[in-house]
Amino acid sequence: MNVERPAVPITPRTRTLGLHGDDVESKRRELLDYFQQTYDLYESLFDVLVGDEAWFNKAIPLRHPLIFYFGHTAAFFINKLLAGGCIQQRLDSRIEALVASGVDEMSWDDLNESHYAWPSVAELRQYRAGVRQRVSEFIQTMPMSLPIDWHSPAWVILMGIEHERIHLETSSVLIRQLPLHRVQASAQWPICPMARHQVAQVPANSLLAVPGGLVRLGKTDSDATYGWDNEYGRREVHLAPFQASRMLVSNAEFLDFVQAGGYLEPRWWSDEGWGWRQFTQAVQPTFWVGEPSADLRLRLMCEEVPMPWDWPVEVNQLEAEAFCRWKAVQTGLSVQLPCEAEWYQLRQQVAVDQPDWPQAPGNINLEYWASSCPVDLFAQGDFFDLLGNVWQWSSSAIDGFDGFCIHSLYDDFSTPTFDGKHN
């Protein structure tokens, strides 16, 4: 099957905001639109839930129920505007305290059995409506100058918007782990219609040479778009030439690891990885449904579909590392996840960044689908999916670049993950 890139984006409405410009009032309207689009999009995500159990029962034991996340992103705006001295009054102190703090989404063994008196869905809908009105009024009246920087009231708004967009993704993953009868499909969240359902149809992956050189990591204060504090600063890395796979690892490529008993062999796993495997009793990726020897299906957010073997496999970092160790033995090559600098070297093949691209160069920002798509659909230079389709793991642990500074309004965003355990 030959696949062609779609000609027209489905929902070209979610690109991030540029910080620069010449017209303050035009930028103010842009910011208001960006806030309201994101706010509406996030609320529409929860329209797929069916019944109270979907809201109040945990999708997985390690996280809060979805009712928390519905209120959390709205309260974040109020809490940060208060912390920055931009507003002086709370909307609802009980809600704003109850939904203020989540849990570490990278900790697989940090079981949270706490019990909370959650607000009702109706209460939180009313609260979200109040936040929408309060933030919209603030955007229209706040002092503003260009470019927007860390010290601007507009930066606080962008922090809230980008935070909500993070939870748009993390909440969708929790919804994806609810029982199917607790969700309903929605045209708002379209699934890619292109898929190869036979393993033999999937194109073989291959390695391509990548030149080495000096790679400079880190955003600067003059950067065109918003960034979190851990993105700023500077680091220079001298890379040796290396090879990288032309495509992401597909479900079909990962199937070989599963069928070879990769989940049952401790030698492929790190100590933490094997601990996770034992804890979960996993024998295949989380969203694979059925037996590898039978007709496997893939769980998407709101439905199961016949296995799209040419879509990228979705696994955690521990599974990805185990696959690499197994692949190294099979090929006789040194196979590992790329470090951050190596990924960035590859990323340079996508010359234009958002918000300046005329059409998204990959399946990203919901400009195409709310699912993955074939690994050979979006060519970017000599490779595919250097950005988009799925998040990609690296071998680098999160830390701060030289010159790293904590943003005073979100002092616990990055540093709790600077422990060598968060990739």
N, C-alpha and C positions, 0 to 999 in steps of 0.2 A: 504494500500500500504506500503510495506517495502522499505526503502531507504538505500542504501549502499554508503559509502564514495567512491568517484572516486579514481582509482588506481594511476593515473598519473596527476600531475598538468598540466593545460593547458598552462600557460605562466609563467614559473618559472624564471623570469628575473627582479624582482622588489624589492628584499630584500635590506634592508639598509646595509651600509658599516660598517665593523668593524674598530675601531680606532687603534687597536694594530697590531703588526706584527714584523717580523725580517728583511724583505726585503723592503727597501724604494722604489726601482724601481718597484717591483711587486705591491706594494700598490698604487703607482702613476698610473699604468696601470688600476688597479681596479677602482680607482677614476675617471679616464677618461671614462671608460666604463659605470660607474654608471651615470655620468653626461650625456653622449650621449644617453643612454637608456631612461633616464627620459625625456630628451629634445625631443626625437623622440616620445615618448609615449604621451607627452602633445600635441604636434602638431597633432598627429593622432586623438586626441579627437575632434579637430575642423574640421576634414574631414567629420564629420556627418552633418555639417551645409549645408543648401540648400538656396541659394539666399542671396542677400545683407541684406534683412530685418532680417535674422537670426543673422547677425553680428552686425547690427547697431541699431535695435530696442530692447529696454529693455525686457528681459524675464519677469521680475517683476519690478514694479515701484521703489522699494527701492534700486536697485543695478544698477551699470553701465551696458551698453551693453557688449556683449561678446568680441567685438573688443578690449576693454580696457584690459581684462584679457589675451588675446592673446599676447599683448605686455608687460604687466605688469611683468610677471615672467622673461622675458629676460632682461628688463631694471633693474630689481632687482640685477642681477649679476653685471652689470656695476656700478650701484650706490653704492653697498656695497664694491666692489673692489676699487673704488675711495675713499670711506670713510676710508677704511683701509690702504690707501697709497700703495696698491698693483699695481695699474696702475695709469697713470698720465693724460690720455686723454679720453674724451667721444667719443662715436660713433656717437650719434645724440642727441644733447642737447634738442631739441624740444620734441622729443619722450620721452626721459628719464625724462623730467619734467612732461609731460602730463599724463603719465601712472604710475607715481610714487606712488600715494596714492589712496587706495580704500575707501570703506565705512565700517562702523561697521556692520558685518554680523549677529550680534545678536539683532540689533535694528529693531523692526517690524514697528515702527511708525515714523521713521526718513526719511520722504519722500525727495528724492534728485531730484529736478527738474532742476538741472544745465544743461546747453547746452555746448557741447564741439565740437571743430573742430577736429574730430578724423582722424588719418591717414587712408589711404586706406588699404585694405587687402594686396595688392601687396607691398605697402611700408613696412608694418610690417613683411611680409614674408622675404623681403630683409634685414630688420633690424635684425630679428631673425637669419638669416644665418650669418650675420656679428658677432653677439654675440657668436654664436656657435664656429666660427673660433677663435675669440679672447679668449674665455674662454678655449678652447681646447689647444691653444698655451700656455696660462698661466699655465695650469696644467702640461704641459710637461716641463716647464722651471723653475717653482717656486722653491725656497728653501723648502726642506721638511725633516722632521725627524719624528720618531715614538716614542711613540704614538702621534697621532694627538690630539691637545688640543685647548683650546679657543684662544690661541695666535698664532696659526699656520695659514699661508695663506690657507692651505687646509681646515681649519674650515670655512673660508669665502665661499669657494666653496660648502662645505656641507650645509651651511646655505641656499645658493641659490637653491641647489637641493631639500632639504627638503621643502623649501618654495614652489617650483614649484609642489611638490607632494601634498601639502595641496591644492593648486589651481586645481590640477587634480580632486580632489573630489568636491570642491565648484563650479567649472565651470561645472562639469557634472550635478550638481543639477540645475543650471540655464538652461542648455540645456534641462533638463527634464521638464522645465516649458514653453518651446517654443511651439507654435502650431505644431501639428504633421506634417503638410505639410512643415515645415521649417527644418525638420531633416530627415535623412535616416539611416536605420539600417546598421551596419557594423560588419563583422566577427571579427574585432579587439576587439569588446566589446560583448563577448558571454553572453547569458542569460542562467541561470540554467534551464535545461529541466525537472527537477523534481518538481512537485507541486500536491497538492490535491485540487481539484476544488469543493469538497463538504464539507460543514462545519462539517458534521457528521463524516467525515473521519479523522479529525485532532485529534491527541492525546491530552488528557486532561493534563493540567499543574498541578503541585503539588509543595508543599513546602518541602524542605529538611533542616535538621539541619546543622548549621555551627558553629564550636567551636569558642569561643572568644579567647582573648589573646592579646599580645603586637604586634602592627603592626608598622613597621618603613617605613615611606614614604620619597621619595626623591632620586634622583640620586647622586652619588658621582663623584668626579673628575676622579676616576679610572674606571668609567663605560665603558662598551665595545662599546657603540654606541652613536651617536650624540643625544643631547638633547637641547631643548629650555630653556631659562634662568629660566622659572617658574618651571621646573622639578628638578632643583638642590636645595640643602639644606637638611634640616632634620626636621622631625616631628614624634613624637611618640604618638600613640593613643592606649589606653587600651580599647579593645572591649569586650562587654558582648556577650555571645552566642546569635545567632539570626537564623532566617530561611530565606531562599531565594528560589525563584521559580526555578525549575529544568531547565526550558526552558525560552527563551525570550517570551514576550507576542506576540502571533500570531495575524494575521488579524482576525481569527475566534474568538479569545478570546476578542479582542477589539470590535468586532461587537456587543456583548451584551451591551456594554456601549452606542454605537451609537443607537441601537434599543430601549434602555431604555430612550432615550431623553437626554443623558448626555450632549450634546452640547447646550441644551436649558435650563439647570438648573443652575442658578448662584451659588447655594450652593456648587457645586463640584469644583468651580474655585477660584483661588486667585484673588485679585483685578486686578492685572496685566493681569492674564489669561482671566478674563471676559472682560477686556478692549480690549484685542487682539481678543477675540471671536466676540465682537460687531463690531470691526473695520473691520474684515475680513468676517463676516457673515458665518463663517465656520459651517457646520453641520456634517462633517466627515473629516477624514484625507485628506491632500492636494492631494495625488496621487490616491485616490479612485475616480473612474469615474462612474457616474450613480447614481441611487437611491438605498438606502439600501434594499428596498422592491423588487427590480428587480435584474437583472443580473449585478452585479458590475464587473468592470474591474479595472486593475491596470495600471497606466501610468508608464512605465519605461523610460529610457533615450530617446529612439528613437521609441518606439511603445507602444501600449496598448495590454495587454494580459488578458485572463480570470482570475478572481481573484484567486491568489494562497493563499488559506486560511491558509496554514501551513507555510507561510513565516512570518517573524517578521513584526509587524506593524511599520510604519515609521511616527513618530509624533514629534512635538517639545516638549520642556521641560514643557511648560504650559499644553499641552494636557496630557502628561504623568502623571503629578501631579494630574490633575482632575480625570483621570482614577483611580489612586490609592485611592483618597478620596471616590470615588463611590464604589470601590472594598472593601474597609474597611467596609462600611455599609452593603454590601451584605454578607460578610463573618463573620462579628463580630470580625475581627482581626485588629491589627494595621498594615496597609499596606502603605508603602511609598517607594520612590526611595532609593536605597542604598547610604550611604555616601561614600566618596572616600576611606576611610579605609576599609569599609566593602567590596567594590568591590575588593580592593587589596588583602584582605584575601581570597576571592574566586579565584582570579587570580593565587594564588600560586599553584593551582592544575595543571596549565600548567607549567611543570618544566623547559622546555627548551625555551629560547627566540630566536628571530631572531638576528643575521643571522645564528645561530647554528642549527636550526632544519633542519632535512633532507628533510622534506616535511611539508608545512604549516599545523598546527593542526586545522585550521578553514578556512573559506572562507574569506581570507584576502590577501592583497598585489597583487590582481589580479592573484593569482596562480590557481584559479578555474574559477570564473565568474565575470562579471561586473554587476551582479545583486545580490539580496539576494537569499537565498536557504532555504529549510525546516528547521524548528527550532529543529528538532530531527536528523539532519544529522551528525553533528560533535560533538561527545561526548568528553568531556574534564574532566576527573575524573568522579565524580557523576553527573556533570552538562553538559549542552550543551552551546556552543557559549560564553564561558567566555571571549574570544576575537574573533573577526571576525563576519561576517555576516552583522551587522550594528553597528554604533556608539551607545553607551549606555549612557543615562542620569544618573547623580547622583544628590543627594540633596545638594552637596557641592558647594559653590560659589568658583570661581577661586581666589586664593591669593598666596602669596609667602610663602615658607617654611622658617624656621629659617635659617639664613645665605644666604637668597636670594640676588643675585647680578644681576644688569642689565648688559646685554652684550652691550658694548659700540657701536657696529656697528648696533644694532637694539634696540635702547633705548625706542621705543614706541611699542614694540611687546606685552608685558604682562601688564604693569602697567595701561594702560587705562581700562583694564577689572577688576581691583581690586576695584570694586565698590559695591560688594554684589549683583549685578544684572546679572552676567554672570556665568552660571553653566557649 
